[in-house]
Amino acid sequence: MARYWFLSNHATHALCMTDPPPTNIRQRIILLSMVMSFILYLDRICMGEIVKSASFNQDLHLTKEQIGTILGSFFFAYALLQVPAGWASDRFGARATMTLYIALWSLFTVLTGLTTGFASLLMARLLCGIAEAGAYPTAAAVIRKWVPVDGRARASGAISFGGRVGGTLAPFLTIWMIVSMGSWRASLWLDGFAGLVIAAIYWKVVRSNPQEHPQVNAAELELIGSPTVERRLSGREMGSALWRFALSRSLWCNAANQMLSNVGWVFLVTWLPTYLVEERGVGEVEGGRMVTYVLAFGMLGQVAGGYYCDWATRRFGLRWGRVLPMSSSMFLCAAAYVCCPYLGSTWAIVGCCAIVSFGTDMANPATWAFMTDVGGRGTAAAMGWGNMWGNFGASASARLVPWLLVKGGGDGRTLVFFTLAGAFVLAGLVVLPMDASRKLLADDPPAG
């Protein structure tokens, strides 16, 4: 029965008795989406380690303000292109657009390894952010087409799990590659080449709709829910969709949650490595290992969050089943950050940051599932809307931390941790009015 993990127990039981058995293309697509998510986060998070490496700082002599600008620039560009990239996926199909996105961000990762100063590095990271913008909105659209409602949170958690594996291994792998190859540039070239290979595999394996896949049989289509091939979202409809997004209380609440939670989470992948090295006296390799441990707890959070959300949805209904996992996870993160200023042990601080990582990621499957619930034919665009605001928060966080350290003076570190905790408290409160049962765009009509 494990092979039907993403599907309802009732449907699985009914179809296990059929002959021939259902094909398993949906599992392959979810697995490949996890691999896509892995390289996405590896390319995204590696810069947090690169900018503190001796190799980088001996090569490019940048100030902390410049480094903060570079780290934040990725998230700013990533945020701006979320909705257009999501609409492109709804308009042209997930297969073509995701393949293009993976190929482009991989090429720009290679380009990052060729930069020679602040301006060129800033431009390369902006381009990486632009190219990666459509990845998760497109993945959400794939989930909606290939996975029934009662399995979407777990499928979302699985894909996000792949990203957290990449993010978890990024600190260790990046430092290991830099030390082994003697250059921060070579690590980026290797990451970029791996992404190009994944882009080619994605084009071969994935189809935008289950009916279009030559290897999917009728039993698997029935297991998925006998989906129809829908009319794609046109440019004119996109204008109407944006208006509905702008008027939706639920979507604004979700956007605020993503923005505030990213303010708290992004510290882990941008400034925590530097904090451990410069403030706690940890070596570069040991610091990379500590950050790896922190992000590893996020992997557990993705899995736990998928089951938590699907259980809560069955127990409390669609509205509260999506809201409760988000809200409770945010309050857990806030409590962990509040403890950090009072801890003398570096490992205790790392433990609290691991709880933040776990809590943030435990909310992710519910966030993704909410978008597939309300988005309809515009799921990727709706996902892009929420991600856009979330990554504005990420961009602000990368620059907020050094500003708070200056403003706080001798208590700058305490001010940072309290500010991050406050962001999580607000994130837990703003989701309470959300209602996943009210769709923004209808699933129909199907294509003629």
Phi, psi and omega in degrees: 000346183296333183292344181254034187304325186273003187244160181294149181298322182296312181295321181298314182298319183294322188268345178296338183271354184281162178221120004283161180289160179296145171290171185238035182297325182298322177294321179298320182291319176296318179297315179294325176296326175295319178295318175303315181295325178300307183289330176303310183283329176299315179290331183282316190270343184303330183294331177299327177275321184299318187290346177257001181282150178296323180301315181293312185289334174284335182272311181241117183267093183246150176280167178296325178295319178295319178296318177300320178297318180294314179297321180285333184298322179303309184292328179293312178294320178301320180292313185299327186265004183301308184291312177301319180292322176296317178298320179301322177293316177296329184275317188251356177098146185292324185300307183293315186289319180294320177301316179296316182298315181298315181297318182293313183292333177291318177296320180289333174294318174300317180299324179302324178287357179254359184289156185235358181190187185300312186296313182290324178292320177299315180296319180297318180289326174299316180295321176299317179298319178298315184290326182280349188302325185272358188297302184287322172303319179292321178298322178296321177295323177296316179301315181299323182281328189255351186229133176294166185303317187281005175238003187291324180295318179292320177296318177298317178297324179295316180292316177296327176302317177301320177295320181289329173298315177298316179294324180292318181278342184305311180302312182292311182297320181296311178297320179298317180293319180297314180293317183291318184263352175075015183204134174292334181293317183298326179297322179289323178296319180293317177301316181296319179296318179300321179296322179295322177296316180296323178300317180295319179294320181300316179300323183286323190269319194268148168232151183292329180230142179304323183295338183275349184277125185292343184258357180278128178263175184296326180295321179290322176300320179292323179296321178292329181126024180047057183293151177260156174277114186269158172292132183285154185288118182278170177297322179294318178294330180296323177299317178294322180296318179298323178296319178294322177300315184293337181263358185272117176298317182299318183290324176293321177296318178296319179297317179295320177299314181295321179296310183291320180292327177290328174303319180282320186284322188297336174307325184295330185252357178246300188256344177300317177303316179293319179302316182294322182284312188272325184264330183253357176070027180273143176292162184300311182294316179295321177298318177298322178294320180296316178296324176300316178298317180301311183287337177298327178294333174296324177302315178296323179297322179298315181293312180299320182295324178297313179291320180301313183292315180295322176295314181297325179293318177294325186278319188245358182094172188296318185296299184284338177294333175271325186286314186300316178298323179294309186294312182296325179294321180295319180293326175298316179297317180300316180298322181294317180292325180299328182287333190304316183295343185261005184256129179272335183278131177298320181293328176294320177296318177300321178297318178295320177295327176295323176295320176299316179299315180297312183295317179300315183285336176294334179277340187299313180302323178294322178297313179298314182299321177302317181295319178290332177294314190263344191281330183058223180293346178254031184303315182295320178294319178295319176297320178296323178300309180295316180296327180302308181292325178299321182277342166298321176296320178296317179298318179295322182297320182300328179264339182291320186300308179297329178293317179295324179298321179289313183294327182281346180059233180293336178257024184300320181295321178296318179298321179299308183296321179292322178296316179296321177296318179298322178299320180290323177299312178298322179298324179289333181275323188289343181279347187301325179280358184296148179219103183285350182278352182255106183285146177272320178229139181287154177289331185264171003272157176287161179291145180274000000 
